[in-house]
Amino acid sequence: MNAQRLFLLLLVLCLALSSTVVEGKKSKKASKKAAKAEAAKAEEAAADVEKEDAATDDAAEADKDAADADADADADADADADADADAGSGDGEGEGEGEGKDAAAEEEAEEEAPARVVVPLENPGKVLGMDLACSACQLTAEKIILTAGTLITKNTTSEDKTKAALNATAKACSLLVDVSVIGAYPGRQFDGAFGTPDKKSKKREPTNAEKDAQEACAHYVKEHGEEMAAAVAGAKKLHDKKTNKQLHDKLCVSMAKVCGAHLAAASGAAGSSLCLVKALRDGVNRRWAKSLKHAERCLK
């Protein structure tokens, strides 16, 4: 029994060893196959990399060749353009120089052309009539105030305010362009003078209405310019409606004496009739204070 058991034990050990050997051989074979497969994959990858490198090199060479071709084409085009320019320069030099000289001559003539001298009217009320004299005075005051308002700020010193007001006063008459006369006596007015004159306005001959407005303005500036500039420089708020009216009245009623009661008195019956129309219109619209004001003016 012991011998049989020992035999069976040995037999089992032999079978186990044989199975182990067989499995080892199988595993060796499998590892060899896996190694071969990996080597084949590595070779394929290397081949692909070589192909990609070759394709990249070919593309780079092709791009370089194309760039060289473009550079050669550009060089040829530049050479042709230079040749055409050299060929045409001789023909265009005379015309270009002639046109340049003409333009320069025109510019010099414009610069040398003397500005029109505005002679102040001796008495705008008698020459133009009190209605137009008053309208010209109102335009003069308006241009002085507006121009000074663009130059004077809150931080401007009193000395600079005075300079700005004097500059605005001196410049006012040159701004009275594109002016026309509207209405009928005794209610005629100068209309226009909006904005800043352009080059065309300065070059052309002024109209009769512009001449009348500018010459009347020159009279007011000559006679009352310094006093008006002092009033503008001393004003606290140039953009205030009340201040504007006070400055207008100061120049045109108090100093020049061409507006307000002076205009009504000079207009006679026609002026009184106009005054009454204004008083009645304000009364109809229930503006009692303005109606009373116009009525009082009519009685003066």
Residue pairs with C-beta under 8 A, 6 or more apart in sequence:
110 203
116 206
118 173
118 214
118 215
118 217
118 218
119 215
119 218
120 215
120 218
120 219
120 221
120 222
121 127
121 128
121 215
121 216
121 218
121 219
122 219
123 219
124 132
124 133
124 136
124 137
124 215
124 216
124 219
124 220
124 256
124 258
125 133
125 258
125 266
127 133
127 212
127 216
128 136
128 212
128 216
129 185
129 186
129 188
130 186
130 258
130 262
130 263
130 266
130 267
131 183
131 185
131 186
131 187
131 188
131 189
131 263
131 267
132 181
132 188
132 189
132 190
132 212
132 216
133 216
133 256
133 258
134 252
134 258
134 259
134 263
135 188
135 189
135 190
136 176
136 190
136 212
136 213
136 216
136 217
136 220
137 216
137 220
137 251
137 252
137 256
137 258
137 259
138 248
138 252
138 259
139 176
139 179
139 190
139 193
139 213
139 217
140 172
140 173
140 176
140 216
140 217
140 220
140 221
140 251
141 228
141 247
141 248
141 251
141 252
142 248
143 168
143 171
143 172
143 173
143 175
143 176
143 193
143 217
144 165
144 168
144 169
144 172
144 228
144 229
144 232
144 247
144 251
145 168
145 232
145 238
145 244
145 247
147 167
147 168
147 171
147 172
147 175
148 164
148 165
148 168
148 232
148 233
148 238
149 238
149 239
151 164
151 167
151 168
152 160
152 161
152 164
152 165
152 233
152 238
156 164
158 233
161 233
162 229
162 230
162 233
164 233
165 229
165 230
165 232
165 233
166 225
166 226
166 229
168 229
168 232
169 221
169 225
169 226
169 228
169 229
169 232
170 221
170 225
172 217
172 221
173 214
173 217
173 218
173 221
174 197
174 214
175 193
175 196
175 197
176 190
176 193
176 210
176 213
176 214
176 217
177 192
177 193
177 197
177 201
177 202
177 206
177 210
178 192
178 193
178 194
178 197
178 201
178 210
179 190
179 191
179 192
179 193
179 207
179 209
179 210
179 213
180 190
180 191
180 192
180 207
180 209
181 188
181 189
181 190
181 191
181 209
181 212
182 188
182 189
182 191
183 189
185 270
186 263
186 267
186 270
186 271
186 274
187 274
190 209
190 212
190 213
193 213
206 214
220 228
220 251
220 256
221 228
223 255
223 256
224 251
224 255
224 256
227 255
228 247
228 250
228 251
228 255
231 247
231 250
231 251
232 238
232 247
235 243
235 246
235 247
236 243
237 243
238 244
248 259
249 259
249 260
252 258
252 259
252 260
253 259
253 260
253 261
253 262
260 297
261 297
261 300
263 271
264 271
264 272
264 275
264 297
264 298
264 300
265 271
265 300
267 274
272 298
275 294
275 295
275 297
275 298
276 294
276 295
276 298
278 294
279 291
279 292
279 294
279 295
279 298
280 291
282 288
282 290
282 291
282 294
283 291
